[in-house]
Amino acid sequence: MGKEHFYVKPSNIGRSVLVIDGEEHKHLSRVLRKQVGDHIVVIDGRGHSYEVMIRSVDGEHTECEIIETREMLNESPVEVAIGVSLLRNPSRFDFMVEKVTELGVRRIIPLLCERTIPQHAKLSRYQKIALSATKQSCRSVLPEIFVLTKFDVLLQGLSGYDLKLIPHETTEQSQFLGTVLQHHITAQSIFILIGPEGGFSDSEIGHAAARGFVPVSLGPRRLRAETAAILSAGLVLRGR
C-alpha cells in the first residue's frame, strides 16, 4: 500500500515546509493518528505533489518538511473537460463526479439543458467528492467544479479546445467515439457534452454542431447519463 495522500492549500506551502490545517489536519491527526516522523504525500491540487515528513502535530496544524517535489504526478497530458446535465437522482451525479475525477478529468461543468429537471447544483458537495477522489486516485490536480451553467451560455463562452464531442444515441455506429479519437490523436484538449435523462433536444444538438461539436456514438445500447459521462471520459483518457 502506498503512502496516504493529503491536500494542502497552496498558500500554506513554503520553500521547505508546508502546513496542513482544517479538515485534512483533523483526519490526519485524529482519525489516522499520524505521528512525527511519518512520511506522507501531499498535493496542492494545482499539479504539485510533495513527499513530506511530519515534523510536528498540534491541535490545529500539522507541519511537514518537504523532501521531494514532483510536477503533474499521475496526470494526463490531455486536458479533458466535461459538461454534464444535472440528473433527477442527485446521487447519480455525485457518482459521476467521483468517477470522472478518478479517470483524470480536469474540469466538470454542471449544466441546465432544455430537459434538465433539477434546477439547483450542490457545488460544495461536488467539490468535496472531487477532492476525496483526487486523493484516492493519487492525482495531483484537483478538478475545477464550475457553477451551474445554462447550455446556451456554455456554448457561447466555450473556446480553445482541440476537439469537442457530443455523444448522442441517434449517431451512426460508424461514429463510435473510440474510432473518432483515432483521427484526432494529436488533440491536447478535449471537451465532452453529456445531456440529461431525456437526452439533448434537436435544437441543442444543432447549436452544438454549429459550434464545432462532433456527434459520436457510445455503442448500440442506451446508457444512463452518468454512464455515458464515465464511459466517454474513460475512452478519451484511455492510456493517457
N, C-alpha and C positions, 0 to 999 in steps of 0.2 A: 504494500500500500504506500502511495506517495505521501508527501508532506501535506498537512492541512493548508488550504488556501483561505486568505482573508482579504478584505477590502480596506483600503486606506484612502482618505480624502487627499487629493493632490497637494492641498495646502499644508498637509501635515508631514510632508516629505522634505528632509534636508539633504545636505550633501552626503552625509554618512550615517544619519539617524532618521528614523521615521517613528511617528506616534499613532497608535491605533486607539480610537476612542468610541464612544457611543455604543450601539448595539453590538458591533463587531468585538469591541473590548469585553463586553459582558459575556458574549458567547465564548470567547477565547478563555477568559479567566474563570468564569463561574460554572459554565457548562462543561467545557473540555478540560478545564483546570491545567492549562499550560503554565509552565514554570520557567524561571530564569535559566537560561542555557539551552532551552528548546529551540530547534530550528523549524521555521515555518516559511511558507511562500505568501507574499503579499502583492496584490495588484492594485493599480490606481485607476483601472477602468479606461485608461487612455492609451493602452498598448505597452505599458511598462510593468514588468514582473520582477519582484525583488526576492532573492533568498536572504533571509534575515535570521539573526539570533536574538532571542528575547534578553534584554538587559535588566529590565525592571517591570514589575507589575504592581500597581496600587489600586485604589478604589475607583479611579476614573480613567486611567490610561495604561497602555502597555507600550513601553519604549523599546525599540529594536535597533540593533546595529545592522546596517546594510552590508552584506557580504558580497553579493553579486547582483548585477542588474542586467536584465535581458529585454530586448525590444520585440514586440509583436509575437510573443510566445504563443504558439498554437493558433495563430490567426491566419486565415486565408488571404492570399494576395488579391483575391477578387472581392470587391466591396459589394455586398448584397443588401438591398433594402426591400421591405415587403409592406405593401398596403393591404390591410385586411378589414373587411366589413365587420362591425360588431355582430355578435351572434345572439340568438334568443337565449341560449343557455350560457350564462357567464362563465361557468367552469370550463366549457369547451374553449373559450377564448383564452382563459388562463393557461390551459394545457398547451394551446398553440404557441403562446408567448414563451413558455418554458422550452418547448422542443425546438423552435426555430433559433432560440438563443444557443442551445446546446450545439446546433448544427453550424453556427457561425455567422448568422445574420447580424448586420451592423445597425440597421435602423428598422423600427417597427412603427407603422402609422395606422392607428385605428381609423376606420372610415365610416362615413354616413353615406349610404347609397340609396337609390330610389326604393329598394325593397328591404332596407335595414329596418328592423323593428325596435331594438333598444335605442334610446336617444342620449344615453349618458355613458361615458367611459370612466373606468376606475384607474386613473393614471398612476396613483401612488401604489396601488396593488400590483399593477403590471411591472412597475419599477422594482418592487421587492422580489417578484418572481424572477425577473431577468437577472437581478444581482445574484440570487441563490443559484440559478442555472449557470451563470458565468463562472462562479467559483467551483461548482460541482464538475463542470466540463473542462476546468483548468485553462480557461481562456484568459486573455489579458485586456481585452476590450469589452467594456460594458455597453451593450446595445443602447442606442438612444431611443427613448419612447416618446413619440410625439403626442400632442394634444389631439383630441377627436377632430377630424378634418372632413369637410364635405368633398365628395367625389370630384365635382367640377373645380373646386378650389385647388385640390391636389393636382389635377391635370394642368391647370393654368400656371402653377408655380414649379412644375417638375421639369428639370433640365440637367444636362451634364452626364447622363447615363449612356454608356455604350450600347446597351441592349435593354429594351423594355418589353416585358412579356405579360400576356393576359390569358391564363388558362380558361378555357370555356368548353362545355360539354358538346357543343354543336360543331366544334372544329374537326376537320378531317383527321383520321388516324395518321395520315402521311405527315401531318404537322406535329407529331409527337414531340414533346419538349426535349427529350434526350437527343432526338435527331436534329432538331433546330439548333441545339447547342453545339453540335459538331461543325456547324457552319459559322460559328461565332467564337472560335476557340481563343481569339485574342482579346475578347471583351474583358475589361478590368473592372467594370462597374455595371451591375445588373439590377433592374427594378422589376418586382413581381406584383401584379394586382390580383387580389382574390375577392370575389363577391360574396354576398350573403347567402343564406339557405336557398332563397328563391332565384339565385343567380343574378347576373347583371341584366339590366334591361337592354333592348335592342339599341336604344338611344345611347346608353353608356358605352356599349361595345363600339358603336360608330364614333363617338367622341374620342375614345381611347385610340382607335385605329387612326383617326385624323392626327393624333398627337404622336404617332410613331410606334404604338404598341403592336407587337406581333401576336396574333392569336395562336395558341398552342393547345394541344391535346395532352391529357394525362392518362390516356388509355380508354378502353371500351366501357368501363364501369363508372357509374355515377358515384362521386365521392362527396363526403361531407366537406363543408368549407374548411374546417380545421385540418382535415386530412389532406386536402388539396394544397393548403399552405405548407404543411410539413413536407409533403412529397416534392413539391416544387423547389423548396429550399434545399432539400436533400439532393435532388438531381443537379441543381445548379452548382452546389458546393462539393459534390462527389469528387473525392481525390484531390481537392484543392485546399 
